[in-house]
Amino acid sequence: MISNVRSTPASDREFERGLLAYVRLEYGGLSLDGITLRRTREGGLTLSWPARRDRRGEDHPIVRPLSDASRR
């Protein structure tokens, strides 16, 4: 169960680029931090998950939904 959802608004500059807020939440015994809420070019809302970048510049998610149903 998801609990203790907290958000921090993005700066004005980040907001102009579609970043709305940083999100932190608890899921079971885990604390998930670094999730971002973004507005897409089409006007929808989406979550971006924390990732690490490798030497080639490719992002690898640290946490991510495993299915489209989980993502929704």
C-alpha positions as MATLAB code, in Angstrom:
seq = 'MISNVRSTPASDREFERGLLAYVRLEYGGLSLDGITLRRTREGGLTLSWPARRDRRGEDHPIVRPLSDASRR';
ca = [
       0.000    0.000    0.000;
       1.253    3.485   -0.875;
       1.361    5.952    2.020;
       2.971    9.192    3.207;
       2.998   10.785   -0.239;
       4.814   14.124   -0.148;
       5.618   16.550   -2.922;
       7.868   19.554   -3.342;
       6.958   22.028   -6.095;
       9.459   22.546   -8.892;
      11.198   25.880   -9.352;
       9.746   28.368  -11.838;
      12.469   27.482  -14.349;
      11.804   23.726  -14.004;
       8.054   24.359  -14.234;
       8.537   26.098  -17.606;
      10.156   22.874  -18.899;
       7.276   20.672  -17.728;
       8.541   19.576  -14.310;
       5.757   20.148  -11.802;
       6.973   18.533   -8.566;
       9.323   16.102   -6.869;
       7.505   13.226   -5.147;
       8.447   11.013   -2.205;
       6.308    8.121   -0.977;
       6.361    4.959    1.085;
       5.438    1.576   -0.328;
       5.417   -1.235    2.183;
       8.737   -1.013    4.006;
      10.386    1.083    1.280;
      10.801    4.831    0.910;
      10.824    5.890   -2.760;
      12.346    9.302   -3.449;
      13.374   11.180   -6.575;
      10.150   10.526   -8.490;
       9.112   13.515  -10.581;
       5.687   14.623  -11.771;
       5.804   16.079  -15.278;
       3.408   17.548  -17.803;
       3.798   16.070  -21.292;
       3.782   18.117  -24.495;
       0.253   16.843  -25.084;
      -0.828   18.234  -21.688;
      -1.057   14.918  -19.810;
       0.620   14.054  -16.519;
       3.326   11.416  -16.114;
       5.727   10.180  -13.465;
       9.453    9.870  -14.127;
      11.367    7.374  -12.025;
      14.901    7.734  -10.604;
      17.639    6.410  -12.870;
      21.386    6.099  -13.005;
      23.323    7.057  -16.128;
      26.028    4.727  -17.446;
      29.254    5.669  -19.241;
      27.474    5.714  -22.602;
      24.923    8.194  -21.293;
      22.068    5.663  -21.166;
      19.612    5.854  -18.267;
      18.802    2.729  -16.241;
      15.762    3.016  -13.948;
      16.399    2.329  -10.277;
      12.681    1.874   -9.589;
      10.001    1.411  -12.220;
       6.539   -0.081  -12.733;
       6.655   -3.575  -14.244;
       3.510   -3.250  -16.345;
       1.231   -0.645  -17.857;
      -1.416   -1.529  -15.256;
       1.094   -0.842  -12.449;
       2.078    2.422  -14.051;
      -1.527    3.628  -14.104;
];
